[in-house]
Amino acid sequence: MRAVVYQGPFQVAVAEVPEPRLEAEGDAIVAVELAAICGSDLHIYHGKIAGVLPGAVLGHEFVGRIVEKGPLVPLALGERVVGSFQVACGECPACRRGQYFACLKGGVYGFGLALGNLPGAQAERVRVPFARHSLFPIGDLPAEEALLAGDILTTAYGGVRPFLSPGMGVAVVGSGPVGLMAQAVAHALGAGRVFAIDPEESRLEKARALGSLPINPKAEDPAARVRRETEGLGAELVVEAVGGEGEALALALRLAGPGGVVSSLGVPTAERLDYPWLSAFSRGITFRSSLANVPRWIGEVLALQRAGRLRGSFVFSHRLPLEEAPEGYRLFHERQATKVALVP
């Protein structure tokens, strides 16, 4: 079958790879209807994720139909499903506590040796381990909407929902796909003023269309602007949606007001951060950071999508055939795309 494979920094290709096969009674094979390129895939593209070797199949965002399944999979053949980007067994001590991101048997598609060595989903078909806990029915939801529930929309939801009270002021650092999803969630769940911080005007236009107040750090100091808009206090909830080397997180910590929460969602590539301990201590800041917990929150997200209260497909700027995936990666890398869908 055809799939997108990693060849080295800034090099991906579409190649023939072996067909996936059922390997356990809880496995399913999904024929991919739609896949997508995620911002965290760019970390692989840039050569910054150790353990992703040349030849690895990429991608962790997908929707499709079940075409094969083991006897322990309760879903029906032919059923449309979205895959959580996290594979979780549902039975280990971490899963029983609802901490699916820490599953002792799980992993992430397309992220190499460090995260389970699972072949990715930018392919014609993908094997889903522990399908009972890693696939979710989507009925007739549009593919672009349902796909977001398997990763970035539910990632954003899990970074906002536990900390948000109605009317709360929220600042989101980064208006890429995850940042825009975080803003959409904050608006849907009753936030007050939502501040969107990003240096790209095209992204700020999308944030403005959501009802957020755009702030360009090239034009003004975001922390000063947020304080000015919040009677000198700062934001009650700050969502960091960039990751990388830590500059966005350093800004997020500056934006938080007294008693505020900083929720870090971006995938980091740096091992360490110079944490402003004294300042955070004196302001009573809570810092929360972890790999997203999609299986924990995806049920609520899908319910809100079905009710029409959460819509995120506006984030897609390009829909390309799978064969054009290298061009999709280039466009995303050069910030000419906000989100790229791939059609096998």
C-alpha positions in Angstrom: 0.0 0.0 0.0 1.0 3.7 -0.4 2.1 5.6 2.7 4.1 8.8 3.7 7.5 7.8 5.0 10.3 9.8 6.7 13.6 9.9 4.8 15.6 12.4 6.9 15.4 16.0 8.0 13.1 18.0 5.6 12.6 14.9 3.4 9.4 12.8 3.2 8.2 10.7 0.3 5.2 8.5 -0.7 6.3 4.9 -1.0 5.0 1.3 -1.1 5.1 -0.2 2.4 3.8 -3.6 3.7 0.1 -3.9 4.3 -0.9 -3.8 8.0 -2.1 -7.1 9.5 -4.0 -8.0 12.7 -1.5 -8.9 15.4 -3.8 -9.3 18.4 -7.4 -10.1 19.2 -8.0 -6.4 20.1 -6.6 -5.0 16.8 -8.6 -3.4 14.0 -7.5 -2.4 10.5 -8.9 0.9 9.3 -9.1 2.0 5.7 -8.2 5.7 5.9 -10.8 8.1 4.6 -8.8 11.2 5.6 -5.5 11.8 7.3 -3.8 15.1 8.2 -0.4 16.7 8.8 -0.1 17.9 12.4 2.2 20.6 13.8 4.0 17.9 15.8 4.7 16.1 12.6 6.8 19.1 11.7 9.1 18.3 14.6 9.8 15.0 12.9 10.1 16.7 9.6 12.8 19.0 11.1 14.7 16.0 12.4 14.2 16.9 16.1 12.4 13.7 17.3 14.9 11.0 18.3 13.9 7.5 17.4 12.1 8.2 14.1 14.2 6.4 11.6 14.2 6.6 7.8 11.4 4.5 6.4 9.0 5.1 9.3 5.4 5.7 8.2 4.3 9.1 9.5 1.0 10.6 10.7 -1.3 10.2 13.7 -4.5 12.0 12.7 -7.1 9.9 10.7 -10.7 8.9 10.2 -11.8 5.9 8.2 -13.8 2.7 8.1 -13.1 -0.6 9.9 -12.3 -3.3 7.3 -10.9 -6.0 9.6 -11.1 -6.6 13.3 -10.2 -9.0 16.0 -12.8 -10.8 18.1 -12.4 -8.4 21.1 -13.3 -5.3 19.0 -17.0 -4.4 19.7 -17.3 -2.0 16.7 -18.8 -3.2 13.4 -17.1 -3.8 10.2 -17.7 -0.9 7.9 -18.3 1.5 10.8 -16.8 5.1 10.4 -14.4 5.9 13.2 -11.9 8.4 14.3 -8.7 7.2 15.8 -7.2 8.8 19.0 -3.7 9.7 18.2 -2.8 7.9 21.4 -3.2 4.2 21.6 -4.2 3.1 25.1 -4.9 -0.3 26.5 -7.7 0.8 28.9 -6.6 -1.7 31.5 -3.3 -0.8 33.0 -3.1 1.2 36.3 -2.6 4.5 34.4 -5.6 3.9 32.1 -7.8 2.8 35.1 -7.1 6.3 36.6 -8.0 7.9 33.3 -4.4 8.9 32.6 -4.4 7.4 29.1 -1.4 9.4 28.0 0.7 7.4 30.5 -0.6 4.0 29.3 2.0 1.3 30.1 1.3 -0.5 26.8 0.4 2.4 24.5 2.0 4.7 22.1 1.6 7.3 19.4 1.3 6.5 15.7 4.2 7.6 13.5 6.5 8.8 16.4 9.1 6.1 16.2 10.9 4.0 18.9 10.3 6.4 21.8 6.5 6.2 21.6 5.6 2.6 20.7 7.1 2.3 17.2 3.6 2.2 15.7 3.4 2.8 11.9 1.6 6.0 11.1 -1.8 6.8 9.5 -0.8 8.9 6.5 -1.4 5.8 4.5 -4.1 3.9 2.8 -4.7 1.6 5.8 -3.5 1.6 9.5 -3.5 -1.0 12.2 -5.1 0.1 15.5 -4.0 -1.8 18.6 -6.5 -1.8 21.5 -9.2 -0.7 19.1 -11.8 -0.9 21.8 -10.2 2.0 23.6 -8.6 3.8 20.7 -11.3 4.1 18.0 -14.5 6.1 18.4 -17.7 6.0 16.2 -18.4 9.2 14.3 -21.6 8.4 12.3 -22.1 11.0 9.6 -19.9 13.7 11.0 -17.9 15.4 8.3 -14.4 13.9 8.0 -12.6 17.2 8.6 -14.5 17.8 11.8 -14.3 14.3 13.2 -10.5 14.0 12.4 -9.9 17.0 14.7 -11.5 15.2 17.6 -8.8 12.5 17.4 -6.0 15.0 18.2 -5.8 18.8 18.2 -9.4 19.7 19.1 -9.5 17.2 22.0 -5.9 18.2 23.0 -7.2 21.8 23.2 -10.3 20.8 25.1 -8.3 18.9 27.7 -6.1 21.9 28.1 -9.0 24.3 28.7 -12.0 22.4 30.1 -10.6 21.4 33.5 -9.5 25.0 34.3 -12.1 27.2 32.8 -14.9 28.9 34.7 -17.6 31.1 32.9 -16.4 34.6 32.3 -12.7 33.8 32.8 -10.1 35.7 30.8 -8.0 33.4 28.6 -4.8 34.1 26.7 -3.6 31.6 24.1 0.0 31.8 22.9 0.1 30.6 19.3 -2.7 30.8 16.8 -1.7 27.7 14.8 -4.1 24.8 14.6 -3.9 23.9 18.3 -4.1 27.5 19.5 -7.1 28.2 17.3 -8.8 25.0 18.6 -8.1 26.2 22.2 -9.7 29.5 21.4 -12.8 27.8 19.9 -13.1 25.6 23.0 -12.8 28.6 25.3 -15.5 30.5 23.5 -17.8 27.5 23.3 -17.4 26.8 27.1 -18.2 30.4 28.2 -14.9 32.2 28.5 -14.9 36.0 28.9 -12.2 37.9 26.9 -10.0 35.6 24.9 -6.6 36.9 23.8 -4.8 35.4 20.8 -1.1 36.0 20.6 0.8 35.2 17.3 3.3 36.9 15.1 1.5 35.9 11.8 -1.2 38.2 10.7 -3.0 35.5 8.7 -3.4 33.4 11.8 -4.5 36.4 13.8 -7.3 37.0 11.2 -8.6 33.5 11.9 -8.5 34.2 15.7 -10.4 37.5 15.1 -13.0 35.6 13.2 -13.5 33.4 16.2 -14.1 36.4 18.4 -10.7 36.6 20.0 -8.7 39.8 20.6 -5.6 39.4 18.4 -2.2 40.6 19.7 0.9 40.6 17.5 4.1 40.4 19.6 6.0 42.1 16.8 3.9 45.2 17.3 3.5 45.3 21.1 4.3 43.6 24.3 1.6 40.9 24.8 2.0 40.8 28.6 1.6 44.6 28.9 -1.5 44.5 26.6 -3.1 41.7 28.5 -2.5 43.4 31.8 -4.0 46.6 30.4 -7.1 44.8 29.3 -7.5 43.0 32.7 -7.2 45.8 35.2 -3.5 45.2 35.6 -3.8 41.5 36.6 -3.1 39.3 33.7 -5.0 36.2 32.3 -6.7 33.7 34.6 -5.9 30.9 32.2 -3.0 30.9 29.7 -2.8 28.2 27.1 0.7 27.6 25.5 0.1 26.1 22.1 3.5 26.2 20.4 6.0 23.9 22.1 9.4 23.9 20.5 12.4 25.4 22.4 10.3 27.1 25.1 10.0 30.8 24.1 6.2 30.6 23.9 6.1 29.0 27.3 8.3 31.7 28.8 5.8 34.2 27.5 2.8 32.2 28.8 4.3 32.4 32.3 4.5 36.2 32.0 0.9 36.5 30.9 -0.6 34.6 33.9 -2.2 36.7 36.6 -2.4 36.0 40.3 -3.7 32.5 41.0 -3.6 31.8 37.2 -3.1 28.5 35.4 -0.6 28.0 32.6 -1.7 25.0 30.5 1.1 23.9 28.2 -0.1 21.9 25.1 2.7 22.4 22.6 5.1 19.5 22.0 8.5 20.6 23.4 11.8 19.9 21.6 14.0 21.2 24.5 14.9 19.1 27.4 14.9 22.0 30.0 13.3 25.3 30.6 14.5 28.2 32.8 11.5 28.3 35.1 10.8 31.6 36.8 10.3 29.9 40.2 10.2 33.0 42.5 7.9 35.0 40.3 5.5 32.0 39.8 5.6 31.3 43.6 4.8 34.9 44.5 1.9 35.0 42.1 0.5 31.6 43.0 0.8 30.2 39.4 -0.2 26.6 38.6 1.8 25.1 35.8 0.3 22.1 34.0 2.0 20.2 31.2 1.5 16.7 29.8 1.0 14.8 26.6 -2.7 15.2 25.7 -5.3 12.9 27.2 -7.5 12.3 24.2 -9.4 9.2 25.3 -10.4 11.0 28.5 -12.1 13.9 26.7 -13.0 12.8 23.2 -16.6 11.7 24.2 -17.4 15.2 25.3 -15.8 16.7 22.2 -17.7 14.4 19.8 -21.0 15.3 21.6 -20.4 19.0 21.2 -19.5 18.5 17.5 -22.7 16.5 16.9 -24.7 19.3 18.6 -22.9 21.9 16.4 -21.4 23.8 19.3 -17.8 23.0 18.4 -16.6 23.5 14.8 -13.0 23.4 13.8 -12.7 22.5 10.1 -12.1 26.2 9.3 -8.5 25.5 10.3 -7.9 23.4 7.1 -6.3 25.4 4.4 -5.4 22.6 2.0 -6.8 19.2 1.0 -4.3 17.2 -1.1 -4.1 13.7 -2.4 -1.8 11.5 -0.5 0.7 11.5 -3.3 1.2 15.2 -2.8 2.1 14.9 0.9 5.7 16.2 0.4 4.2 19.4 -0.9 1.9 19.5 2.1 4.8 19.2 4.5 6.6 22.0 2.6 3.6 24.3 2.7 3.1 23.7 6.4 6.8 24.1 7.2 6.9 27.4 5.3 3.7 28.6 7.1 1.8 28.8 3.8 -0.7 26.3 5.3 -2.6 26.3 8.6 -3.7 22.6 8.4 -3.3 20.1 5.5 -5.7 17.2 4.9 -4.4 14.2 2.9 -6.8 12.0 0.9 -5.5 8.4 0.3 
